[in-house]
């Protein structure tokens, strides 16, 4: 009997203004830059990206939904980023999140284990956070393999949506 009606995921990037103060001597110049994180195959920089590739219906306990998510430095300064938080619309649906880096999107199939994966996080979906910052040069990208697994204690006929928030800083 299916337990979960639908899991829909989205990603969000946080935005911030940043500044610094420095004394400039005569003859020196000032250079500015752009810090911008983008997600998805198209590298969208919109505040909210509907990560529909991770949506799945009719899940039973132990089943998972898995999909690649490309993170791109679309700015012109080096950056460091991380998964800052994950929330669910219905936290009573127990999900485990596993986040790994993989060499490319094909290495994160919808079924089976990811290939060439380096695990960054595995634990509860709600409040998930990758502790270490990941470095990306301007124009560079990295593929994350995102897996949501339905725990065995899930109640029948329940559903949830999840939101992932990413943070970036100059690095």
Biotite code that builds the C-alpha atoms (Angstrom):
import biotite.structure as struc

atoms = struc.array([
    struc.Atom([0.000, 0.000, 0.000], chain_id="A", res_id=1, res_name="UNK", atom_name="CA", element="C"),
    struc.Atom([1.463, 3.385, -0.958], chain_id="A", res_id=2, res_name="UNK", atom_name="CA", element="C"),
    struc.Atom([2.271, 5.578, 1.989], chain_id="A", res_id=3, res_name="UNK", atom_name="CA", element="C"),
    struc.Atom([3.220, 8.884, 0.489], chain_id="A", res_id=4, res_name="UNK", atom_name="CA", element="C"),
    struc.Atom([1.071, 10.788, -1.962], chain_id="A", res_id=5, res_name="UNK", atom_name="CA", element="C"),
    struc.Atom([3.642, 13.160, -3.376], chain_id="A", res_id=6, res_name="UNK", atom_name="CA", element="C"),
    struc.Atom([6.964, 14.658, -2.456], chain_id="A", res_id=7, res_name="UNK", atom_name="CA", element="C"),
    struc.Atom([7.742, 17.927, -4.226], chain_id="A", res_id=8, res_name="UNK", atom_name="CA", element="C"),
    struc.Atom([11.035, 19.661, -3.710], chain_id="A", res_id=9, res_name="UNK", atom_name="CA", element="C"),
    struc.Atom([12.256, 23.153, -4.429], chain_id="A", res_id=10, res_name="UNK", atom_name="CA", element="C"),
    struc.Atom([15.533, 24.913, -3.849], chain_id="A", res_id=11, res_name="UNK", atom_name="CA", element="C"),
    struc.Atom([16.090, 28.435, -2.687], chain_id="A", res_id=12, res_name="UNK", atom_name="CA", element="C"),
    struc.Atom([19.142, 30.594, -2.647], chain_id="A", res_id=13, res_name="UNK", atom_name="CA", element="C"),
    struc.Atom([19.686, 33.200, 0.021], chain_id="A", res_id=14, res_name="UNK", atom_name="CA", element="C"),
    struc.Atom([20.596, 36.699, -0.999], chain_id="A", res_id=15, res_name="UNK", atom_name="CA", element="C"),
    struc.Atom([22.612, 39.290, 0.846], chain_id="A", res_id=16, res_name="UNK", atom_name="CA", element="C"),
    struc.Atom([24.346, 42.548, 0.257], chain_id="A", res_id=17, res_name="UNK", atom_name="CA", element="C"),
    struc.Atom([27.979, 42.532, 1.285], chain_id="A", res_id=18, res_name="UNK", atom_name="CA", element="C"),
    struc.Atom([30.518, 45.271, 1.633], chain_id="A", res_id=19, res_name="UNK", atom_name="CA", element="C"),
    struc.Atom([34.053, 45.890, 2.808], chain_id="A", res_id=20, res_name="UNK", atom_name="CA", element="C"),
    struc.Atom([36.105, 48.962, 3.654], chain_id="A", res_id=21, res_name="UNK", atom_name="CA", element="C"),
    struc.Atom([39.677, 49.518, 2.578], chain_id="A", res_id=22, res_name="UNK", atom_name="CA", element="C"),
    struc.Atom([41.956, 52.547, 2.386], chain_id="A", res_id=23, res_name="UNK", atom_name="CA", element="C"),
    struc.Atom([43.087, 53.199, -1.181], chain_id="A", res_id=24, res_name="UNK", atom_name="CA", element="C"),
    struc.Atom([46.448, 54.807, -1.792], chain_id="A", res_id=25, res_name="UNK", atom_name="CA", element="C"),
    struc.Atom([47.061, 57.092, -4.735], chain_id="A", res_id=26, res_name="UNK", atom_name="CA", element="C"),
    struc.Atom([47.516, 55.141, -7.955], chain_id="A", res_id=27, res_name="UNK", atom_name="CA", element="C"),
    struc.Atom([45.589, 52.077, -6.766], chain_id="A", res_id=28, res_name="UNK", atom_name="CA", element="C"),
    struc.Atom([42.293, 50.959, -8.279], chain_id="A", res_id=29, res_name="UNK", atom_name="CA", element="C"),
    struc.Atom([39.055, 49.474, -7.023], chain_id="A", res_id=30, res_name="UNK", atom_name="CA", element="C"),
    struc.Atom([37.627, 46.299, -8.554], chain_id="A", res_id=31, res_name="UNK", atom_name="CA", element="C"),
    struc.Atom([34.129, 45.055, -7.843], chain_id="A", res_id=32, res_name="UNK", atom_name="CA", element="C"),
    struc.Atom([32.625, 41.633, -8.409], chain_id="A", res_id=33, res_name="UNK", atom_name="CA", element="C"),
    struc.Atom([29.400, 39.687, -8.459], chain_id="A", res_id=34, res_name="UNK", atom_name="CA", element="C"),
    struc.Atom([28.598, 36.852, -6.090], chain_id="A", res_id=35, res_name="UNK", atom_name="CA", element="C"),
    struc.Atom([25.823, 34.731, -7.629], chain_id="A", res_id=36, res_name="UNK", atom_name="CA", element="C"),
    struc.Atom([24.808, 31.110, -7.061], chain_id="A", res_id=37, res_name="UNK", atom_name="CA", element="C"),
    struc.Atom([22.619, 29.285, -9.586], chain_id="A", res_id=38, res_name="UNK", atom_name="CA", element="C"),
    struc.Atom([20.945, 25.867, -9.410], chain_id="A", res_id=39, res_name="UNK", atom_name="CA", element="C"),
    struc.Atom([19.522, 23.408, -11.908], chain_id="A", res_id=40, res_name="UNK", atom_name="CA", element="C"),
    struc.Atom([20.634, 22.246, -15.327], chain_id="A", res_id=41, res_name="UNK", atom_name="CA", element="C"),
    struc.Atom([19.905, 25.663, -16.821], chain_id="A", res_id=42, res_name="UNK", atom_name="CA", element="C"),
    struc.Atom([21.711, 27.442, -14.001], chain_id="A", res_id=43, res_name="UNK", atom_name="CA", element="C"),
    struc.Atom([18.792, 29.634, -12.945], chain_id="A", res_id=44, res_name="UNK", atom_name="CA", element="C"),
    struc.Atom([19.560, 32.398, -10.463], chain_id="A", res_id=45, res_name="UNK", atom_name="CA", element="C"),
    struc.Atom([15.928, 33.004, -9.537], chain_id="A", res_id=46, res_name="UNK", atom_name="CA", element="C"),
    struc.Atom([15.161, 33.016, -5.818], chain_id="A", res_id=47, res_name="UNK", atom_name="CA", element="C"),
    struc.Atom([13.100, 29.811, -6.027], chain_id="A", res_id=48, res_name="UNK", atom_name="CA", element="C"),
    struc.Atom([13.757, 26.855, -8.337], chain_id="A", res_id=49, res_name="UNK", atom_name="CA", element="C"),
    struc.Atom([11.110, 24.092, -8.557], chain_id="A", res_id=50, res_name="UNK", atom_name="CA", element="C"),
    struc.Atom([13.181, 20.922, -8.206], chain_id="A", res_id=51, res_name="UNK", atom_name="CA", element="C"),
    struc.Atom([10.516, 18.673, -9.733], chain_id="A", res_id=52, res_name="UNK", atom_name="CA", element="C"),
    struc.Atom([12.999, 15.934, -10.695], chain_id="A", res_id=53, res_name="UNK", atom_name="CA", element="C"),
    struc.Atom([12.942, 14.820, -7.053], chain_id="A", res_id=54, res_name="UNK", atom_name="CA", element="C"),
    struc.Atom([9.126, 14.568, -6.838], chain_id="A", res_id=55, res_name="UNK", atom_name="CA", element="C"),
    struc.Atom([7.725, 11.061, -6.449], chain_id="A", res_id=56, res_name="UNK", atom_name="CA", element="C"),
    struc.Atom([4.306, 9.617, -5.633], chain_id="A", res_id=57, res_name="UNK", atom_name="CA", element="C"),
    struc.Atom([3.171, 6.265, -4.278], chain_id="A", res_id=58, res_name="UNK", atom_name="CA", element="C"),
    struc.Atom([6.202, 5.711, -2.065], chain_id="A", res_id=59, res_name="UNK", atom_name="CA", element="C"),
    struc.Atom([6.295, 2.954, 0.539], chain_id="A", res_id=60, res_name="UNK", atom_name="CA", element="C"),
    struc.Atom([8.548, 2.833, 3.614], chain_id="A", res_id=61, res_name="UNK", atom_name="CA", element="C"),
    struc.Atom([12.185, 2.451, 2.569], chain_id="A", res_id=62, res_name="UNK", atom_name="CA", element="C"),
    struc.Atom([11.552, 3.830, -0.930], chain_id="A", res_id=63, res_name="UNK", atom_name="CA", element="C"),
    struc.Atom([13.476, 6.844, -2.142], chain_id="A", res_id=64, res_name="UNK", atom_name="CA", element="C"),
    struc.Atom([13.392, 9.630, -4.678], chain_id="A", res_id=65, res_name="UNK", atom_name="CA", element="C"),
    struc.Atom([16.783, 10.640, -6.104], chain_id="A", res_id=66, res_name="UNK", atom_name="CA", element="C"),
    struc.Atom([17.858, 13.285, -8.616], chain_id="A", res_id=67, res_name="UNK", atom_name="CA", element="C"),
    struc.Atom([20.900, 15.377, -9.536], chain_id="A", res_id=68, res_name="UNK", atom_name="CA", element="C"),
    struc.Atom([21.033, 19.088, -8.760], chain_id="A", res_id=69, res_name="UNK", atom_name="CA", element="C"),
    struc.Atom([23.689, 21.215, -10.445], chain_id="A", res_id=70, res_name="UNK", atom_name="CA", element="C"),
    struc.Atom([25.054, 24.135, -8.412], chain_id="A", res_id=71, res_name="UNK", atom_name="CA", element="C"),
    struc.Atom([26.868, 26.796, -10.442], chain_id="A", res_id=72, res_name="UNK", atom_name="CA", element="C"),
    struc.Atom([28.921, 29.863, -9.606], chain_id="A", res_id=73, res_name="UNK", atom_name="CA", element="C"),
    struc.Atom([27.321, 32.300, -12.051], chain_id="A", res_id=74, res_name="UNK", atom_name="CA", element="C"),
    struc.Atom([29.158, 35.287, -10.597], chain_id="A", res_id=75, res_name="UNK", atom_name="CA", element="C"),
    struc.Atom([32.656, 36.556, -11.368], chain_id="A", res_id=76, res_name="UNK", atom_name="CA", element="C"),
    struc.Atom([34.289, 36.029, -7.957], chain_id="A", res_id=77, res_name="UNK", atom_name="CA", element="C"),
    struc.Atom([35.296, 32.767, -6.295], chain_id="A", res_id=78, res_name="UNK", atom_name="CA", element="C"),
    struc.Atom([32.593, 31.554, -3.948], chain_id="A", res_id=79, res_name="UNK", atom_name="CA", element="C"),
    struc.Atom([31.982, 28.979, -1.254], chain_id="A", res_id=80, res_name="UNK", atom_name="CA", element="C"),
    struc.Atom([28.520, 27.513, -0.810], chain_id="A", res_id=81, res_name="UNK", atom_name="CA", element="C"),
    struc.Atom([26.630, 24.910, 1.188], chain_id="A", res_id=82, res_name="UNK", atom_name="CA", element="C"),
    struc.Atom([23.201, 23.480, 1.816], chain_id="A", res_id=83, res_name="UNK", atom_name="CA", element="C"),
    struc.Atom([22.119, 25.673, 4.703], chain_id="A", res_id=84, res_name="UNK", atom_name="CA", element="C"),
    struc.Atom([18.734, 24.191, 5.586], chain_id="A", res_id=85, res_name="UNK", atom_name="CA", element="C"),
    struc.Atom([15.960, 21.832, 4.541], chain_id="A", res_id=86, res_name="UNK", atom_name="CA", element="C"),
    struc.Atom([12.333, 22.196, 5.604], chain_id="A", res_id=87, res_name="UNK", atom_name="CA", element="C"),
    struc.Atom([9.217, 20.144, 4.983], chain_id="A", res_id=88, res_name="UNK", atom_name="CA", element="C"),
    struc.Atom([5.618, 21.342, 4.725], chain_id="A", res_id=89, res_name="UNK", atom_name="CA", element="C"),
    struc.Atom([4.628, 18.313, 6.818], chain_id="A", res_id=90, res_name="UNK", atom_name="CA", element="C"),
    struc.Atom([7.526, 17.412, 9.144], chain_id="A", res_id=91, res_name="UNK", atom_name="CA", element="C"),
    struc.Atom([5.460, 14.467, 10.461], chain_id="A", res_id=92, res_name="UNK", atom_name="CA", element="C"),
    struc.Atom([6.415, 12.609, 7.245], chain_id="A", res_id=93, res_name="UNK", atom_name="CA", element="C"),
    struc.Atom([9.774, 11.120, 8.268], chain_id="A", res_id=94, res_name="UNK", atom_name="CA", element="C"),
    struc.Atom([12.339, 11.550, 5.500], chain_id="A", res_id=95, res_name="UNK", atom_name="CA", element="C"),
    struc.Atom([16.076, 10.960, 5.528], chain_id="A", res_id=96, res_name="UNK", atom_name="CA", element="C"),
    struc.Atom([18.153, 13.160, 3.235], chain_id="A", res_id=97, res_name="UNK", atom_name="CA", element="C"),
    struc.Atom([21.436, 12.063, 1.681], chain_id="A", res_id=98, res_name="UNK", atom_name="CA", element="C"),
    struc.Atom([23.491, 14.649, -0.220], chain_id="A", res_id=99, res_name="UNK", atom_name="CA", element="C"),
    struc.Atom([26.543, 13.558, -2.212], chain_id="A", res_id=100, res_name="UNK", atom_name="CA", element="C"),
    struc.Atom([28.733, 15.071, -4.908], chain_id="A", res_id=101, res_name="UNK", atom_name="CA", element="C"),
    struc.Atom([28.933, 13.101, -8.153], chain_id="A", res_id=102, res_name="UNK", atom_name="CA", element="C"),
    struc.Atom([31.053, 13.572, -11.305], chain_id="A", res_id=103, res_name="UNK", atom_name="CA", element="C"),
    struc.Atom([28.058, 14.430, -13.536], chain_id="A", res_id=104, res_name="UNK", atom_name="CA", element="C"),
    struc.Atom([24.252, 14.259, -13.658], chain_id="A", res_id=105, res_name="UNK", atom_name="CA", element="C"),
    struc.Atom([24.254, 10.751, -15.191], chain_id="A", res_id=106, res_name="UNK", atom_name="CA", element="C"),
    struc.Atom([26.075, 9.489, -12.065], chain_id="A", res_id=107, res_name="UNK", atom_name="CA", element="C"),
    struc.Atom([22.906, 10.192, -10.026], chain_id="A", res_id=108, res_name="UNK", atom_name="CA", element="C"),
    struc.Atom([20.250, 7.888, -11.542], chain_id="A", res_id=109, res_name="UNK", atom_name="CA", element="C"),
    struc.Atom([16.616, 7.924, -10.407], chain_id="A", res_id=110, res_name="UNK", atom_name="CA", element="C"),
    struc.Atom([17.069, 4.320, -9.226], chain_id="A", res_id=111, res_name="UNK", atom_name="CA", element="C"),
    struc.Atom([20.125, 2.623, -7.772], chain_id="A", res_id=112, res_name="UNK", atom_name="CA", element="C"),
    struc.Atom([23.150, 4.046, -6.020], chain_id="A", res_id=113, res_name="UNK", atom_name="CA", element="C"),
    struc.Atom([25.021, 7.054, -7.349], chain_id="A", res_id=114, res_name="UNK", atom_name="CA", element="C"),
    struc.Atom([28.414, 6.299, -8.912], chain_id="A", res_id=115, res_name="UNK", atom_name="CA", element="C"),
    struc.Atom([31.616, 8.071, -7.906], chain_id="A", res_id=116, res_name="UNK", atom_name="CA", element="C"),
    struc.Atom([29.772, 9.722, -5.022], chain_id="A", res_id=117, res_name="UNK", atom_name="CA", element="C"),
    struc.Atom([31.301, 11.531, -2.051], chain_id="A", res_id=118, res_name="UNK", atom_name="CA", element="C"),
    struc.Atom([28.750, 11.852, 0.740], chain_id="A", res_id=119, res_name="UNK", atom_name="CA", element="C"),
    struc.Atom([28.365, 15.318, 2.282], chain_id="A", res_id=120, res_name="UNK", atom_name="CA", element="C"),
    struc.Atom([25.322, 14.723, 4.516], chain_id="A", res_id=121, res_name="UNK", atom_name="CA", element="C"),
    struc.Atom([23.065, 11.895, 5.655], chain_id="A", res_id=122, res_name="UNK", atom_name="CA", element="C"),
    struc.Atom([20.411, 12.421, 8.315], chain_id="A", res_id=123, res_name="UNK", atom_name="CA", element="C"),
    struc.Atom([17.001, 13.879, 9.004], chain_id="A", res_id=124, res_name="UNK", atom_name="CA", element="C"),
    struc.Atom([15.525, 15.958, 6.184], chain_id="A", res_id=125, res_name="UNK", atom_name="CA", element="C"),
    struc.Atom([14.189, 18.666, 8.508], chain_id="A", res_id=126, res_name="UNK", atom_name="CA", element="C"),
    struc.Atom([17.051, 20.966, 9.494], chain_id="A", res_id=127, res_name="UNK", atom_name="CA", element="C"),
    struc.Atom([19.556, 19.255, 7.169], chain_id="A", res_id=128, res_name="UNK", atom_name="CA", element="C"),
    struc.Atom([22.766, 21.199, 6.759], chain_id="A", res_id=129, res_name="UNK", atom_name="CA", element="C"),
    struc.Atom([26.049, 20.422, 5.012], chain_id="A", res_id=130, res_name="UNK", atom_name="CA", element="C"),
    struc.Atom([28.626, 21.667, 7.518], chain_id="A", res_id=131, res_name="UNK", atom_name="CA", element="C"),
    struc.Atom([31.547, 22.307, 5.175], chain_id="A", res_id=132, res_name="UNK", atom_name="CA", element="C"),
    struc.Atom([31.582, 25.034, 2.554], chain_id="A", res_id=133, res_name="UNK", atom_name="CA", element="C"),
    struc.Atom([32.237, 23.911, -1.050], chain_id="A", res_id=134, res_name="UNK", atom_name="CA", element="C"),
    struc.Atom([34.504, 26.086, -3.225], chain_id="A", res_id=135, res_name="UNK", atom_name="CA", element="C"),
    struc.Atom([33.580, 27.005, -6.802], chain_id="A", res_id=136, res_name="UNK", atom_name="CA", element="C"),
    struc.Atom([35.546, 29.252, -9.156], chain_id="A", res_id=137, res_name="UNK", atom_name="CA", element="C"),
    struc.Atom([33.641, 31.717, -11.364], chain_id="A", res_id=138, res_name="UNK", atom_name="CA", element="C"),
    struc.Atom([31.749, 29.769, -14.047], chain_id="A", res_id=139, res_name="UNK", atom_name="CA", element="C"),
    struc.Atom([32.411, 26.402, -12.364], chain_id="A", res_id=140, res_name="UNK", atom_name="CA", element="C"),
    struc.Atom([29.702, 23.969, -11.316], chain_id="A", res_id=141, res_name="UNK", atom_name="CA", element="C"),
    struc.Atom([29.263, 20.894, -9.152], chain_id="A", res_id=142, res_name="UNK", atom_name="CA", element="C"),
    struc.Atom([26.593, 18.199, -9.258], chain_id="A", res_id=143, res_name="UNK", atom_name="CA", element="C"),
    struc.Atom([24.893, 17.151, -6.043], chain_id="A", res_id=144, res_name="UNK", atom_name="CA", element="C"),
    struc.Atom([23.004, 13.878, -5.856], chain_id="A", res_id=145, res_name="UNK", atom_name="CA", element="C"),
    struc.Atom([19.974, 14.490, -3.631], chain_id="A", res_id=146, res_name="UNK", atom_name="CA", element="C"),
    struc.Atom([18.134, 11.484, -2.159], chain_id="A", res_id=147, res_name="UNK", atom_name="CA", element="C"),
    struc.Atom([15.037, 11.558, 0.035], chain_id="A", res_id=148, res_name="UNK", atom_name="CA", element="C"),
    struc.Atom([14.233, 8.215, 1.693], chain_id="A", res_id=149, res_name="UNK", atom_name="CA", element="C"),
    struc.Atom([10.895, 7.521, 3.369], chain_id="A", res_id=150, res_name="UNK", atom_name="CA", element="C"),
    struc.Atom([11.433, 6.098, 6.865], chain_id="A", res_id=151, res_name="UNK", atom_name="CA", element="C"),
    struc.Atom([9.643, 2.950, 8.019], chain_id="A", res_id=152, res_name="UNK", atom_name="CA", element="C"),
    struc.Atom([7.457, 4.839, 10.519], chain_id="A", res_id=153, res_name="UNK", atom_name="CA", element="C"),
    struc.Atom([5.632, 6.845, 7.831], chain_id="A", res_id=154, res_name="UNK", atom_name="CA", element="C"),
    struc.Atom([1.852, 6.979, 8.177], chain_id="A", res_id=155, res_name="UNK", atom_name="CA", element="C"),
    struc.Atom([-0.312, 5.944, 5.197], chain_id="A", res_id=156, res_name="UNK", atom_name="CA", element="C"),
    struc.Atom([-1.784, 8.547, 2.847], chain_id="A", res_id=157, res_name="UNK", atom_name="CA", element="C"),
    struc.Atom([0.399, 11.448, 3.921], chain_id="A", res_id=158, res_name="UNK", atom_name="CA", element="C"),
    struc.Atom([2.394, 13.845, 1.801], chain_id="A", res_id=159, res_name="UNK", atom_name="CA", element="C"),
    struc.Atom([4.911, 16.629, 2.153], chain_id="A", res_id=160, res_name="UNK", atom_name="CA", element="C"),
    struc.Atom([6.938, 19.099, 0.168], chain_id="A", res_id=161, res_name="UNK", atom_name="CA", element="C"),
    struc.Atom([10.527, 20.028, 0.931], chain_id="A", res_id=162, res_name="UNK", atom_name="CA", element="C"),
    struc.Atom([12.486, 23.232, 0.460], chain_id="A", res_id=163, res_name="UNK", atom_name="CA", element="C"),
    struc.Atom([16.273, 23.368, 0.319], chain_id="A", res_id=164, res_name="UNK", atom_name="CA", element="C"),
    struc.Atom([18.043, 26.644, 1.094], chain_id="A", res_id=165, res_name="UNK", atom_name="CA", element="C"),
    struc.Atom([21.593, 27.255, -0.105], chain_id="A", res_id=166, res_name="UNK", atom_name="CA", element="C"),
    struc.Atom([23.949, 29.967, 1.118], chain_id="A", res_id=167, res_name="UNK", atom_name="CA", element="C"),
    struc.Atom([27.030, 31.381, -0.629], chain_id="A", res_id=168, res_name="UNK", atom_name="CA", element="C"),
    struc.Atom([29.877, 33.670, 0.368], chain_id="A", res_id=169, res_name="UNK", atom_name="CA", element="C"),
    struc.Atom([32.938, 35.134, -1.327], chain_id="A", res_id=170, res_name="UNK", atom_name="CA", element="C"),
    struc.Atom([35.692, 32.598, -1.155], chain_id="A", res_id=171, res_name="UNK", atom_name="CA", element="C"),
])
